[in-house]
Amino acid sequence: MSKERALRAAMGTAVALRVVLALVAWRSHGTTAFLAVDSATYLAPAMSIATHGAFENANGQAELFRTPGYPLLLAFGLIAGHPLLVPLATQVLLSALLVALTYALARELFDERAARLCAWIAAIEPTMLLWSVKLMPETLFTCALVAFVYAAIRALATRDARWTLASALALCAAIYVKPIAYPLAFVVVLAALFVTARHALVFLAMCMLLLAPWHVRNYARARYAGFTTLMDHAVYLSAGGSVAARQQHESFVAMRQRMLADAARIDGPARYATMRRDGLALVRTDPFGYARTHVAGMLRTLFDPGAVEYARLFGAYPENGGALAGIVDRGLARGALAFARARPALFAAALALALLLAPLVLLPLLGIARDRRVPLVFVALVVAYLVVASGGVPGSSRFRAPMVPLLALLSGAALRDRVTLQN
């Protein structure tokens, strides 16, 4: 089979799988199948964009928690009169583009056989498959992230400033979709300094040009100088909340609700400064305890097979079923044991899916040990950052989805017959 036909087959399979999954989910659970708990936080500012061209939350205030990348896509669907069909169809097409990007990225580093393998992993991997049919930003974010990695590797290979600019543009797009990628800008600048200072400055200047306007907007609208309040919430509720819940022998969910109520009493930007300060103060009271919580979240991100999310998709598990909260409160081992007793069939399915997906997490370790060329080390650093950033209470399979194409690439380094690194 020619390489064009092989790539088209992988892209077509990616589209077909997602269409079939969406249809089955819709038949079994209706349109609610496509919504997650966080979907409403993206839909509210999207509705604001669609109705009066402003980026505001459900209370009519300037939206500071979410950034406009994904709500813009949702707004197009609302304007077109198809709030589900337009974004979901776009995500299915983006999944096909992701397969092509993964193939192109692998072809930069490996031979044709390894590139095809990576493309097929991106096409059929269950985590990416699931989140591409949810009204959530994972697919759009992954597409921008992989485009950034591809452009950065091309910049390394060619020393062409245009690829440096393209990598900055793609990374900023990813940041506007999910701000968790923001620190990658500084990581890339530091890495680029070891290659050429000129390219590092070009990259930094482009990122500043593209990201500064949102800082200015937030300060002008709400006197908040940051890019998003996401980190303030994470430090206060996830990090500090997990420590406080353990110290006071209270469930994390109850503690989170109480802390949210406390923070709501503070008006204006002082609320977020207080949240950040109080969250860090709580972590300092038990740094080793929080470190265990954070590492447990990283392990969930890497090894959670996503079986519970598939059950939710088909209406077989409630949206707030308590699986994650139980693991956070009891610990990974005891929480998993309690879940196995409560849902033995679902636990068995999760275990089987975990065994199926484990090679995608473990093979990259062999891949980076086998081939430490600069581009692969760069990919490994991006993956390592995403794993660390996804730790703590929120850690789950959802946060693994953007890593899948990069994990496939590192797995390709372990499984290939030969490497054809192109300089």
C-alpha positions in Angstrom: 0.0 0.0 0.0 1.3 3.5 -0.9 2.0 5.9 1.9 -0.8 8.2 0.6 -3.3 5.4 0.7 -2.1 4.2 4.1 -2.4 7.7 5.6 -5.9 8.1 4.1 -6.9 4.8 5.5 -5.9 5.8 9.0 -7.6 9.2 8.7 -10.8 7.6 7.3 -10.8 5.1 10.2 -10.4 7.9 12.7 -13.4 9.7 11.3 -15.5 6.5 10.9 -14.9 5.4 14.5 -15.9 8.8 15.9 -19.0 9.0 13.8 -20.1 5.5 14.9 -19.3 6.2 18.6 -21.2 9.5 18.5 -24.3 7.8 16.9 -24.3 4.9 19.4 -23.9 7.4 22.4 -26.7 9.5 21.0 -29.0 6.5 20.6 -28.3 5.2 24.1 -28.1 8.5 26.1 -29.4 11.3 24.0 -27.6 14.6 23.6 -26.5 14.7 27.2 -24.0 12.0 26.2 -21.8 14.7 24.6 -21.6 16.9 27.7 -19.2 16.6 30.6 -19.3 18.4 34.0 -17.1 21.2 32.7 -18.9 21.7 29.4 -21.2 24.4 30.9 -18.2 26.5 31.8 -17.3 26.7 28.1 -20.8 27.1 26.9 -21.6 30.1 29.0 -18.9 32.4 27.5 -19.7 30.9 24.1 -23.3 32.0 24.5 -22.1 35.5 25.5 -19.9 35.7 22.3 -22.8 34.5 20.1 -25.4 36.8 21.6 -23.6 40.1 22.2 -20.0 39.7 21.1 -18.6 39.8 24.7 -16.6 37.2 26.6 -18.6 37.0 29.8 -19.7 34.3 32.3 -23.3 33.3 33.1 -23.5 36.2 35.6 -22.7 38.8 33.0 -19.2 39.4 34.4 -15.9 39.3 32.5 -14.9 35.7 32.1 -11.5 35.2 33.8 -11.4 31.4 34.4 -11.9 30.2 30.8 -9.9 31.5 27.8 -11.6 32.2 24.4 -10.1 29.4 22.3 -12.7 26.7 22.7 -15.7 29.0 23.4 -15.1 30.6 20.0 -15.6 27.2 18.3 -18.8 26.6 20.4 -20.0 30.1 19.5 -19.9 29.2 15.7 -22.2 26.3 16.5 -24.6 28.5 18.4 -24.7 31.1 15.7 -25.3 28.4 13.0 -28.1 27.0 15.1 -26.4 23.7 15.6 -24.7 24.0 19.0 -23.7 20.3 19.1 -23.4 19.3 15.5 -20.9 22.0 14.4 -18.3 21.6 17.2 -18.6 17.8 17.2 -18.2 17.6 13.4 -15.3 20.0 13.6 -13.7 17.8 16.3 -14.1 14.7 14.1 -12.4 16.5 11.3 -9.6 17.8 13.6 -9.1 14.1 14.7 -8.3 13.3 11.0 -5.9 16.2 10.9 -4.3 15.0 14.1 -3.6 11.6 12.4 -2.0 13.5 9.5 0.1 15.7 11.9 1.2 12.6 13.9 2.2 10.9 10.7 4.2 13.9 9.5 5.9 14.3 12.9 6.9 10.7 13.0 8.1 10.8 9.3 10.4 13.7 10.3 12.2 11.3 12.7 11.6 7.7 11.6 11.0 5.6 8.5 7.7 5.0 6.8 6.7 1.9 8.8 7.1 3.7 12.1 5.2 6.7 10.8 2.3 4.6 9.8 2.3 2.9 13.2 2.1 6.3 15.0 -0.7 7.5 12.7 -2.8 4.4 13.4 -2.3 4.8 17.2 -3.6 8.4 16.9 -6.5 7.1 14.9 -7.8 4.4 17.2 -6.5 5.2 20.7 -9.5 5.0 23.1 -8.8 8.1 25.2 -8.5 10.5 22.2 -11.5 8.7 20.6 -13.7 9.3 23.6 -12.9 13.0 24.2 -13.3 13.9 20.5 -17.1 13.3 20.9 -17.4 15.3 24.0 -18.1 19.0 24.1 -14.7 19.6 25.6 -11.5 21.3 24.3 -9.2 18.3 24.3 -9.2 17.6 20.6 -8.7 21.3 19.6 -6.0 21.6 22.2 -4.2 18.4 21.1 -4.3 19.6 17.5 -2.6 22.9 18.3 -0.1 21.2 20.7 1.0 18.6 18.1 1.3 21.4 15.5 3.5 23.3 17.9 5.8 20.3 18.4 6.0 19.6 14.6 6.9 23.2 13.9 9.4 23.3 16.7 11.1 20.2 15.4 11.2 21.6 11.9 12.7 24.8 13.3 15.4 22.7 15.0 16.1 20.8 11.8 16.1 23.7 9.3 17.1 26.7 11.6 14.4 28.6 9.6 12.9 31.5 11.5 9.5 30.9 9.8 9.2 27.6 11.5 10.1 29.3 14.8 7.3 31.7 14.2 4.9 28.9 13.3 5.8 27.0 16.5 5.1 30.2 18.6 1.8 30.7 16.8 0.7 27.1 17.4 1.7 27.2 21.0 -0.2 30.4 21.7 -3.3 28.9 20.0 -2.9 25.9 22.4 -2.6 28.3 25.3 -5.8 30.1 24.4 -7.6 26.8 24.3 -6.1 25.4 27.5 -3.8 27.7 29.5 -2.1 24.7 31.0 0.3 25.0 28.1 1.4 28.5 29.1 4.6 27.5 30.9 5.8 25.6 27.8 6.6 29.0 26.3 9.3 29.6 28.9 10.6 26.0 28.5 11.0 26.4 24.8 12.8 29.7 25.2 15.3 28.2 27.6 15.8 25.2 25.3 16.2 27.4 22.2 18.9 29.4 23.9 21.1 26.3 23.7 20.6 26.3 19.9 20.5 29.9 18.9 19.7 33.0 20.8 18.1 34.7 17.8 15.5 32.0 17.4 14.8 32.1 21.2 14.2 35.9 20.9 12.0 35.5 17.8 9.9 32.8 19.7 9.6 34.9 22.8 8.7 38.1 20.9 5.9 36.3 19.0 4.5 34.7 22.2 4.5 38.1 24.0 2.8 39.7 21.0 0.0 37.1 21.0 -0.5 36.6 24.7 -0.1 40.1 26.1 -3.5 41.3 24.7 -5.4 38.9 26.9 -3.5 40.1 30.0 -4.4 43.6 29.0 -8.0 42.7 28.5 -8.3 41.0 31.9 -6.8 44.0 33.6 -9.0 46.5 31.8 -12.2 44.5 32.5 -11.5 43.2 36.0 -8.2 44.6 37.3 -6.8 41.1 37.1 -3.3 41.1 35.6 -3.0 37.3 35.0 -3.9 35.3 31.9 -6.5 33.2 33.7 -7.6 32.5 37.2 -7.3 28.8 36.5 -4.0 28.5 38.5 -5.4 30.4 41.4 -8.4 28.0 41.6 -6.1 25.0 41.2 -3.7 26.1 44.0 -6.5 26.9 46.4 -9.1 24.2 45.7 -7.2 21.2 44.4 -3.9 21.6 46.1 -4.9 23.4 49.3 -8.3 21.7 49.4 -6.8 18.2 49.4 -4.5 19.1 52.3 -7.3 20.7 54.3 -9.6 17.8 53.7 -7.0 15.3 54.9 -6.1 17.4 58.0 -9.7 17.9 59.0 -10.8 14.3 58.2 -13.5 15.6 55.7 -14.3 14.5 52.2 -12.6 16.5 49.5 -15.9 17.4 47.8 -17.4 18.9 51.0 -14.1 20.8 51.7 -14.1 22.1 48.2 -17.6 23.5 48.5 -16.8 25.1 51.8 -13.7 26.8 50.4 -15.5 28.0 47.3 -18.1 29.6 49.6 -15.4 31.3 51.6 -13.7 32.6 48.5 -17.0 34.0 47.1 -17.2 36.4 50.0 -14.2 38.3 48.7 -14.9 40.8 45.8 -12.7 41.7 42.9 -9.2 40.6 42.1 -8.3 40.4 45.8 -10.3 37.1 45.7 -7.8 35.4 43.5 -4.7 36.7 45.3 -6.2 35.4 48.5 -7.0 32.1 47.0 -3.4 31.7 45.7 -1.9 32.8 49.1 -4.2 30.6 51.2 -3.7 27.6 48.9 0.1 27.8 49.1 -0.1 28.3 52.8 -2.1 25.1 53.2 0.4 23.1 51.0 3.3 24.4 53.1 1.7 22.9 56.2 2.0 19.4 54.7 4.2 19.4 51.6 5.0 15.7 51.7 1.3 14.8 52.0 0.5 17.0 49.1 3.4 15.5 47.1 1.8 12.1 47.5 -1.6 13.5 46.3 0.1 15.1 43.3 2.0 11.9 42.3 -1.2 9.9 42.7 -2.8 12.3 40.2 0.0 11.9 37.8 -0.3 8.1 38.0 -4.1 8.4 37.4 -3.4 10.6 34.3 -1.0 8.0 32.9 -2.8 4.8 33.7 -6.5 5.6 34.2 -8.0 3.7 31.2 -11.1 5.9 30.9 -13.6 3.1 31.3 -15.7 5.2 33.7 -15.9 7.9 31.0 -17.1 5.4 28.4 -19.7 4.2 30.9 -20.9 7.9 31.3 -21.0 8.3 27.6 -23.5 5.5 27.3 -25.5 6.5 30.4 -24.3 3.6 32.4 -22.6 5.7 35.1 -23.8 9.0 36.7 -21.9 12.2 35.9 -21.1 12.6 39.6 -20.7 9.0 40.5 -17.9 9.7 43.0 -15.2 7.3 41.6 -12.5 10.0 41.5 -13.6 11.6 44.8 -13.5 8.2 46.5 -9.9 7.6 45.2 -8.9 11.1 46.4 -10.4 10.6 49.9 -9.3 7.0 50.4 -6.1 6.8 48.5 -5.4 5.1 45.2 -5.3 1.5 46.4 -8.3 1.7 48.9 -10.3 3.8 46.5 -9.8 1.4 43.7 -10.7 -1.5 45.9 -13.9 0.2 47.0 -14.8 0.9 43.4 -14.2 -2.8 42.5 -16.6 -3.8 45.2 -19.3 -1.3 44.2 -19.0 -1.8 40.4 -17.3 -5.1 39.7 -18.2 -5.3 36.0 -17.0 -1.8 35.3 -13.8 -2.4 37.3 -13.1 -5.5 35.3 -13.6 -3.6 32.1 -11.3 -0.8 33.4 -8.6 -3.3 34.3 -8.8 -4.9 30.8 -8.6 -1.6 29.1 -5.7 -0.5 31.4 -3.7 -3.6 30.3 -4.4 -2.8 26.7 -3.2 0.8 27.0 -0.3 0.2 29.4 2.3 -0.3 26.5 1.5 3.3 25.2 2.7 4.6 28.6 5.6 2.2 29.2 7.1 2.0 25.8 8.1 5.7 25.6 10.5 5.1 28.5 12.3 2.5 26.4 12.1 4.8 23.4 13.8 7.7 25.0 16.4 5.4 26.5 17.1 4.0 23.1 17.2 7.2 21.1 18.2 10.5 22.8 18.4 12.7 19.8 17.5 16.3 20.4 14.0 16.2 18.8 12.9 13.1 20.8 14.3 14.6 24.0 12.2 17.7 23.3 9.1 15.6 22.8 9.8 13.8 26.0 10.2 17.1 27.9 6.8 18.3 26.6 5.2 15.0 27.7 6.9 15.2 31.1 5.6 18.7 31.7 2.1 17.7 30.8 2.3 14.7 33.2 3.5 16.8 36.0 1.0 19.6 35.3 -1.9 17.1 35.3 -1.1 15.7 38.8 -3.0 16.3 42.0 -6.8 15.9 42.5 -7.9 16.5 38.9 -5.6 13.8 37.4 -7.5 11.4 35.1 -7.5 9.9 31.6 -8.9 13.2 30.2 -5.5 14.8 30.7 -3.7 12.0 28.9 -5.5 12.7 25.7 -3.2 15.5 24.5 -0.2 13.4 25.2 -1.3 10.4 23.0 0.3 11.5 19.7 3.5 12.3 21.5 3.5 9.0 23.4 2.9 7.3 20.1 6.0 9.0 18.7 8.1 7.9 21.7 6.7 4.4 21.4 7.8 4.5 17.7 11.3 5.1 18.9 11.1 1.8 20.9 9.4 -0.3 18.2 11.0 1.0 15.0 13.4 -1.2 12.9 15.6 1.8 12.1 15.6 5.5 12.7 16.0 7.9 9.8 16.4 11.1 11.6 16.5 14.0 9.0 18.8 16.9 9.8 
